[in-house]
Amino acid sequence: MSLHELSPAPGSRKKKRRVGQGVGSGRGKTSGKGHKGQKARAGRQVRPGFEGGQMPLIRRIPKRGFNNTRFAKTYQVVNLESLVTRFESGATVGFEEMYDARLIRKDTLPVKILAGGEIDKALTVKAHAFSAQAREKIEATGGKAEGIEVIDSFRDAFKLPDLKRRILFTLGALFIFRLGAHIPTPGIDSEAMSQLFDGGGVLGFLDIFAGGALRRFSLFALGVAPYINSSIVMQLLVVIFPTLEKMQKEGEEGRKKIVQWTRYGAVFFALVQAVGMTFWLRSLGIFSGQLLDGMIVVSTVTAGSLIVMWFGEEISDHGIGNGISLLIFAGIVARVPEAIIQSWRMIRLGEMNVLVLLIALALMVGVIAGCIMLQEGQRRLPVQYAKRVVGNKIYGGQSTFIPLKVNQAGVIPIIFASSVLLFPYSVAKFFTGDVGLFFQRIFAPGSLVYTLFYVAFIIFFSYFYTAVVFNPADVANNMKKYGGFILGIRPGRPTSEFIEKVMSRITLGGAVFLAGVALVPNLMTQFMGITSFYFGGTAVLIVVGVALDTVHQIEGQLLMRHYEGILKRKDKAGGLLRF
């Protein structure tokens, strides 16, 4: 039989197809099989996702979702049978004992006790974690299974010689600072000075940063205010003048020059404030000395401010935390016992209602909790870095995030807003007519106009200072330089615009909450009638921010050695603070 003798079956209506028979089949030269190759062979199928050897699409798309790698904790495992063979009944077995007995090989990793083997001795075992069966077996023999608690975390902090030295140095410097706040300045009537501050108001606000030293006009009366003013002015000058901005980005040498100029500015501000306050006290009759006495007062207070500045820098270099912030923190906290005693005295004399005080305390707890959330709150933008081949190594290809803080400006907006609104009120005091009294009344702290302007200025300065310290264009350029991108956003200008848009939205929420915190003193003074202590939003933000920053630094030092940190999350046992 030949090909020309082939015919369809009788009754068939389907058009004949001659597969693989060249152009005569009517299906082209290769009959739909394509050219020669892998897909043209019978029995050879390509697996799904294969693209000829290049990086497939499924691997080019970044992974999304939860990964426990960053949160996983590595333990050194010790079984119960190992403890039985090396320790006698009644012994206390801790981290150091297990390390000395060679049950663990590293002093940088935590220990977990497992239930391997049997135990017939009553042991007191201290470890970072226990399995449920191990804990039951230890307690069944009359022993104890103790985890690392808060007291152990503080003890671990003093086990590290460097960390111990830093903590003791910081405490010693704070003690000397508080001691200097009670050394009087010669020629000043302390009683009259104290009565001047009893009214609170703006003077009470300024006395916060001096830790009560301004009320006594002591050696450290100016506190850290001159240094803060100089730092703020220098930050603004760096933004205004490109030469200073370039110097700041040069490295360590450029930053040293800017710090040195900030110190010179602090000396200038301290001298000006000391002279101004001396003349002001002389006009009030609190200081009645001559020219030489005035020079002694000015030199004493200026020297005290420079000593405080030196204390702050030494704490930053050789202690724990930011020195200037810790000095303000110590001044605020030092007034708490005095406020408690005064409030108790007013309750005993019937000048304060207990119910009002309880409501105020509940409000204070809520404000502190809100300030913690405000300080720790952040919006995390996911960032994916592309893989880069450098030589024989592959870099990148990992996922991370950009933390955008809700309160990027800190307490600066409150300080700036208070300073701006203080100016028209002070100028109005120089006029005695009806116009002067009118402006004094509408711009007096607590009035409706003052409150509205106060809130508006806080929101404005929140955006202003955030724009000064955070530049979305620089962040976007750095991401583009190292191959990073936000998912769904093109690198470069679109990324910068997206970051700026997100930052503007979260800054609004932070600024509104900041304004609410700043109005707490007015609420407590006007509606509750509480004048025994000044509970200001600025003071709370400073205390909360400094406390969290200091605890985080101590925790970082501990976690470098894999000790349990002081600030623990809810998945860890014990802890000074829990979330």
C-alpha positions in Angstrom: 0.0 0.0 0.0 1.2 3.5 -0.9 0.3 6.9 0.4 -1.8 7.7 -2.7 -3.9 4.6 -1.9 -4.9 5.9 1.6 -8.6 7.0 1.8 -10.9 8.0 4.7 -13.2 5.5 6.3 -16.6 5.1 4.7 -19.1 7.7 6.1 -16.3 9.9 7.6 -16.9 13.7 7.3 -13.8 14.9 9.1 -11.2 16.6 7.0 -8.1 14.4 6.8 -4.9 15.6 8.6 -1.6 14.3 7.7 0.5 15.1 10.8 4.2 15.4 10.3 4.1 15.0 6.5 5.5 18.4 5.5 3.7 21.0 3.5 1.4 18.5 1.9 -0.4 18.1 5.2 -1.9 21.5 5.1 -0.4 22.4 8.5 2.9 23.9 7.4 6.4 22.4 7.1 6.6 21.3 10.8 2.8 20.7 11.3 2.5 22.9 14.4 5.4 21.3 16.2 7.8 24.2 15.8 11.5 24.0 14.9 13.7 21.2 16.1 14.3 21.3 19.8 13.1 20.2 23.3 9.5 20.9 22.7 9.4 19.2 19.3 10.4 15.8 20.8 7.9 13.2 21.9 7.7 12.6 25.7 9.6 15.8 26.6 7.6 18.3 28.7 9.0 21.5 30.2 8.2 22.0 33.9 5.9 24.9 34.8 7.8 28.2 35.4 10.9 27.2 33.3 12.0 30.1 31.1 15.0 28.5 29.3 17.5 29.0 32.1 17.0 32.7 32.9 15.7 33.9 36.3 12.0 32.9 36.2 9.2 35.4 36.9 8.2 33.6 40.2 11.7 34.2 41.6 12.0 37.8 40.2 8.9 38.9 42.2 9.9 39.7 45.9 8.4 37.6 48.6 5.8 39.0 50.9 4.6 37.8 54.2 5.8 36.9 57.7 9.2 35.5 58.4 10.2 34.4 61.9 13.9 34.5 61.3 14.3 38.0 62.8 12.4 37.1 65.9 13.7 33.6 66.5 15.8 33.0 69.6 18.7 30.6 69.8 19.2 28.6 73.0 21.9 26.4 74.4 20.1 23.2 75.4 20.9 21.4 78.6 19.1 18.1 79.6 18.2 17.2 83.2 20.4 14.1 83.1 23.5 16.3 82.6 22.6 18.3 85.7 22.2 15.2 87.8 25.7 13.9 87.0 27.5 17.1 87.8 25.6 18.7 90.8 24.8 17.5 94.3 21.3 17.6 95.8 20.3 21.0 97.1 22.7 22.9 94.9 21.7 26.1 93.0 22.5 25.7 89.3 22.6 29.0 87.4 24.2 30.2 84.2 27.7 30.6 85.6 27.6 27.1 87.2 26.6 25.5 84.0 29.3 27.4 82.1 31.9 26.3 84.6 30.8 22.7 84.4 31.2 22.8 80.6 27.5 22.1 80.1 27.3 25.1 77.8 30.1 26.4 75.6 29.2 30.0 75.1 28.6 32.7 77.6 26.8 34.8 75.0 23.7 32.6 74.4 20.8 32.0 76.7 20.1 28.5 78.2 17.0 26.3 77.9 16.5 23.2 80.2 14.9 20.2 78.5 13.4 17.0 80.1 15.9 14.5 78.7 16.7 11.8 81.3 15.5 11.4 84.9 16.3 13.5 87.9 16.3 12.3 91.5 17.9 15.3 93.2 16.3 18.5 94.5 18.0 21.3 92.5 17.3 25.0 92.2 17.8 25.6 88.5 18.0 29.1 87.0 17.8 29.4 83.3 16.3 31.6 80.6 13.6 29.0 79.5 12.3 25.6 80.6 10.2 23.0 78.7 7.0 22.1 80.5 8.1 18.5 81.3 11.5 19.7 82.6 9.7 22.1 85.0 7.4 19.4 86.2 10.3 16.9 86.8 12.3 19.5 88.7 9.4 20.5 91.0 8.4 16.8 91.5 11.7 16.2 93.3 11.3 19.2 95.6 13.5 21.5 93.5 12.8 24.9 91.9 12.8 26.1 88.3 13.4 29.8 88.3 13.5 32.0 85.2 15.4 35.3 84.6 13.3 38.0 86.2 13.6 41.8 86.5 16.1 41.7 89.3 18.3 39.4 87.3 18.2 41.9 84.4 19.5 44.7 86.6 22.1 42.3 88.0 23.2 41.4 84.5 23.6 45.1 83.8 26.2 45.3 86.6 28.0 42.1 85.4 29.4 43.9 82.4 32.3 46.1 83.7 31.9 48.7 80.9 28.2 49.0 81.4 28.5 49.1 85.2 31.1 51.9 84.9 28.8 53.9 82.6 25.8 53.6 84.9 27.7 54.6 88.0 29.3 57.5 86.2 25.8 58.7 85.0 24.4 58.5 88.5 27.4 60.3 90.0 27.1 63.2 87.5 23.3 63.5 88.1 24.0 63.6 91.9 26.5 66.5 91.5 24.0 68.3 89.2 21.2 68.1 91.8 23.7 69.2 94.5 24.6 72.3 92.5 20.9 73.1 92.1 20.8 73.9 95.9 23.9 76.0 96.1 22.6 79.7 96.4 23.9 82.5 94.3 25.3 85.4 96.5 23.2 88.5 96.9 19.9 87.0 95.9 16.8 86.9 98.3 15.8 83.3 98.0 12.4 83.8 99.9 11.3 86.6 97.5 12.5 84.6 94.5 10.4 81.6 95.6 7.3 83.7 96.1 7.7 85.1 92.6 7.4 81.6 91.2 4.4 80.5 93.3 2.1 81.9 90.7 3.3 79.3 88.1 2.5 80.3 84.5 5.4 81.0 82.2 8.0 81.1 85.0 6.9 77.6 86.2 7.3 76.4 82.6 10.8 77.7 82.4 11.7 76.3 85.9 11.0 72.8 84.5 14.2 72.9 82.4 16.2 74.1 85.4 14.9 71.4 87.7 13.8 73.9 90.4 17.2 75.7 90.4 15.6 78.9 88.8 13.2 79.2 91.6 16.1 79.3 94.1 18.3 81.2 91.6 21.1 78.8 92.5 24.4 78.0 90.8 22.7 76.1 88.1 19.8 78.5 87.7 20.0 78.7 83.9 20.3 74.9 83.6 20.6 73.6 80.0 18.5 76.4 78.4 21.5 78.3 76.9 22.8 75.1 75.4 19.4 74.2 74.0 18.9 77.6 72.5 22.3 77.5 70.9 21.6 74.0 69.5 18.3 75.1 68.0 19.9 78.2 66.4 22.8 76.1 65.0 20.3 73.6 63.5 18.4 76.3 61.7 21.7 77.9 60.4 22.8 74.5 59.0 19.5 74.3 57.0 19.8 78.0 55.8 23.5 78.1 54.9 24.7 75.4 52.4 28.3 75.8 53.7 27.4 74.6 57.2 25.3 71.8 55.7 28.3 70.7 53.6 30.5 70.9 56.7 28.1 68.7 58.7 28.2 66.0 56.0 32.0 66.1 55.7 32.4 63.7 58.6 33.8 63.8 62.1 35.9 66.9 61.7 33.0 68.9 60.3 30.7 67.8 63.1 33.4 68.7 65.7 33.5 72.3 64.4 29.7 72.7 64.5 29.7 71.3 68.1 32.5 73.8 69.1 30.5 76.7 67.6 27.4 75.4 69.5 29.4 75.7 72.7 30.5 79.3 71.9 26.8 80.1 71.3 25.9 78.5 74.6 28.4 80.8 76.4 26.9 83.8 74.6 23.3 82.9 75.4 24.2 82.2 79.1 25.9 85.6 79.4 23.0 87.4 77.8 20.4 85.6 80.0 22.4 86.1 83.2 22.7 89.8 82.5 19.0 90.2 81.6 17.8 88.2 84.7 20.1 90.2 87.0 18.6 93.5 85.8 15.1 92.0 86.0 15.6 90.9 89.6 17.1 94.3 90.4 14.0 96.0 89.1 11.8 93.7 91.3 13.9 94.4 94.4 15.0 90.8 94.8 18.6 91.8 94.1 19.9 95.0 95.6 23.7 94.8 95.0 26.0 97.2 93.3 27.9 96.9 90.0 30.5 94.6 91.4 27.9 92.4 93.1 26.0 92.2 89.8 29.2 91.1 88.0 29.7 88.3 90.6 26.1 87.1 90.1 26.4 87.2 86.3 29.8 85.3 86.3 28.5 82.7 88.9 25.3 81.9 86.9 27.2 81.8 83.6 29.9 79.5 85.0 27.2 77.3 86.4 25.5 77.0 83.0 28.9 76.0 81.4 29.4 73.4 84.1 25.9 71.9 83.3 26.8 71.9 79.6 30.1 70.0 80.4 28.2 67.5 82.6 25.8 66.8 79.7 28.6 66.2 77.2 30.5 64.0 79.7 27.4 61.9 80.3 26.9 61.4 76.6 30.5 60.4 76.1 31.2 58.3 79.2 27.7 57.5 80.5 24.4 56.1 79.4 21.9 58.0 77.3 21.9 61.6 76.1 23.5 63.8 78.7 21.5 67.0 78.2 18.2 65.1 78.1 19.1 63.2 81.3 19.8 66.5 83.1 16.4 67.8 82.2 14.9 64.4 83.1 16.6 64.5 86.6 15.3 68.1 87.2 11.7 67.1 86.4 11.7 63.9 88.4 13.4 65.6 91.4 10.3 67.7 91.8 7.9 64.7 92.2 8.5 64.1 96.0 7.9 67.8 96.7 4.6 67.7 94.7 3.4 64.6 96.5 4.1 66.2 99.9 2.4 69.4 99.0 -0.7 67.6 97.6 -0.9 65.5 100.8 -0.7 68.6 102.9 -3.5 70.3 100.9 -5.7 67.1 101.3 -5.2 67.1 105.0 -6.1 70.8 105.2 -9.2 70.3 103.1 -7.9 72.5 100.3 -8.1 69.7 97.7 -10.8 67.2 97.0 -9.7 63.6 97.0 -12.0 62.7 94.1 -10.5 65.5 92.0 -7.0 64.2 92.8 -7.9 60.7 91.8 -9.4 61.9 88.5 -6.2 63.9 87.9 -4.1 60.8 88.6 -6.1 58.8 86.2 -5.7 61.5 83.6 -1.9 61.5 84.2 -1.7 57.8 83.7 -3.6 58.1 80.5 -1.4 60.9 79.3 1.8 59.0 80.1 0.5 55.9 78.2 -0.4 58.1 75.3 3.1 59.7 75.3 4.7 56.3 75.3 2.6 55.4 72.2 3.4 58.7 70.6 7.2 58.3 71.2 7.3 54.6 70.0 4.7 54.9 67.2 6.0 54.5 63.7 4.8 53.7 60.2 7.0 51.1 58.5 7.3 51.3 54.7 8.5 47.9 53.3 11.6 48.1 51.1 13.0 45.4 48.8 16.7 45.4 47.8 17.6 43.8 44.4 20.4 41.3 44.2 23.8 42.6 43.1 26.7 40.4 41.9 30.1 41.8 43.0 32.8 39.4 42.0 31.9 35.9 43.2 29.5 37.2 45.9 25.8 38.2 45.7 24.7 41.1 47.8 21.2 42.4 48.6 18.0 40.6 47.7 16.6 41.2 51.2 13.5 42.9 52.6 13.6 45.6 55.2 11.5 48.7 56.1 11.8 52.5 56.6 10.6 53.5 60.1 8.7 56.8 59.9 8.1 58.1 63.4 4.7 59.6 64.2 6.3 62.3 66.4 9.5 63.1 64.4 9.9 66.6 66.1 9.7 65.5 69.7 8.9 68.4 72.2 10.4 71.1 69.9 7.0 72.3 68.6 5.7 72.9 72.1 8.8 74.8 73.1 8.7 76.9 69.9 5.0 77.6 70.2 5.4 78.7 73.9 8.3 81.0 73.0 6.4 82.7 70.1 3.2 83.3 72.1 5.3 84.6 75.0 6.5 87.5 72.9 3.2 89.5 72.3 2.2 89.0 76.0 5.6 90.4 77.1 5.4 93.4 74.8 1.8 94.1 75.9 3.0 94.5 79.5 4.9 97.7 78.5 1.7 99.4 77.7 -0.7 100.6 80.4 -3.7 101.8 78.4 -6.8 99.9 77.4 -5.1 98.5 74.3 -2.3 97.1 76.3 -4.7 95.5 78.8 -6.8 94.1 76.0 -3.8 92.3 74.4 -2.6 91.1 77.8 -6.0 89.6 78.4 -6.4 87.8 75.0 -2.8 86.5 75.0 -2.7 85.5 78.6 -1.9 81.8 79.1 -5.2 79.9 79.3 -7.4 82.3 77.3 -9.3 81.1 74.3 -7.2 83.1 71.8 -4.0 81.9 73.4 -5.2 78.3 73.2 -6.2 78.5 69.6 -2.9 80.0 68.5 -1.1 77.5 70.8 -2.6 74.5 69.0 -2.1 76.1 65.5 1.5 76.9 66.2 2.2 73.4 67.6 0.8 71.8 64.4 2.8 74.3 62.2 6.1 73.7 64.0 5.5 70.0 63.9 5.5 70.1 60.1 8.3 72.7 60.0 10.7 70.8 62.2 9.9 67.5 60.5 10.8 69.1 57.2 14.1 70.3 58.7 15.3 67.0 60.2 13.8 64.6 57.6 14.4 64.9 53.8 12.4 62.3 51.7 14.6 63.1 48.6 17.8 62.0 50.4 16.1 58.8 51.6 14.8 58.0 48.1 18.2 58.7 46.5 20.0 56.5 49.0 17.6 53.7 48.3 18.0 54.1 44.5 21.8 54.1 45.0 21.8 50.8 46.7 19.2 49.1 44.6 16.2 49.5 47.0 12.6 50.2 46.1 9.2 50.4 47.7 6.9 47.7 46.3 4.6 49.2 43.6 6.5 52.6 43.6 9.2 53.5 41.0 12.6 54.5 42.4 13.6 58.1 42.4 11.2 61.0 42.4 8.0 58.9 42.7 9.5 57.3 45.8 10.3 60.7 47.3 6.8 61.9 46.7 5.3 58.8 48.2 7.4 59.0 51.4 6.5 62.7 51.7 2.8 62.0 51.3 2.9 59.3 54.0 5.0 61.5 56.3 2.6 64.4 56.0 -0.4 62.2 57.0 1.2 60.6 60.0 2.7 64.0 61.1 -0.8 65.4 61.2 -2.0 62.8 63.7 1.1 63.2 65.8 0.8 67.0 65.8 -2.9 66.9 66.9 -2.1 64.5 69.7 0.9 66.6 70.7 -1.3 69.7 71.0 -3.8 67.7 73.1 -0.9 66.7 75.5 0.2 70.3 75.7 -3.2 71.4 76.8 -3.3 69.1 79.8 -1.9 71.7 82.3 -4.6 74.2 81.3 -7.2 71.5 81.9 -5.9 70.6 85.3 -5.4 74.2 86.4 -8.7 75.8 85.2 -11.2 73.0 85.5 -9.8 70.9 88.4 -8.1 73.7 90.3 -4.9 71.8 90.9 -2.0 74.1 91.6 0.1 72.0 93.9 2.2 70.6 91.0 2.8 71.4 87.4 1.9 68.4 85.2 2.8 69.6 81.8 2.7 67.7 78.5 6.2 68.9 77.7 7.6 67.5 81.0 5.8 64.1 80.4 7.1 63.9 76.8 10.7 64.6 78.0 10.5 62.1 80.9 8.9 59.4 78.7 11.3 59.9 75.8 14.5 60.0 77.9 13.4 57.0 80.0 12.7 54.9 76.9 15.9 56.0 75.2 18.0 55.2 78.3 16.3 51.8 78.8 16.8 50.9 75.1 20.5 51.7 75.3 21.0 49.6 78.4 19.0 46.8 76.8 21.2 47.1 73.7 24.3 46.6 75.8 22.7 43.6 77.4 21.5 42.0 74.2 25.0 42.3 72.7 25.9 39.7 75.3 22.6 37.9 74.9 21.3 38.6 78.3 17.6 39.3 78.8 16.9 42.9 78.2 15.2 45.2 80.8 12.5 46.3 78.3 10.8 43.0 77.4 8.0 42.1 75.1 5.0 40.0 76.0 6.6 36.8 74.7 9.3 36.9 77.3 8.9 36.3 81.0 9.3 39.1 83.5 10.5 42.5 82.6 10.4 46.1 83.8 7.9 47.1 81.0 5.7 44.8 79.0 3.8 45.3 75.8 
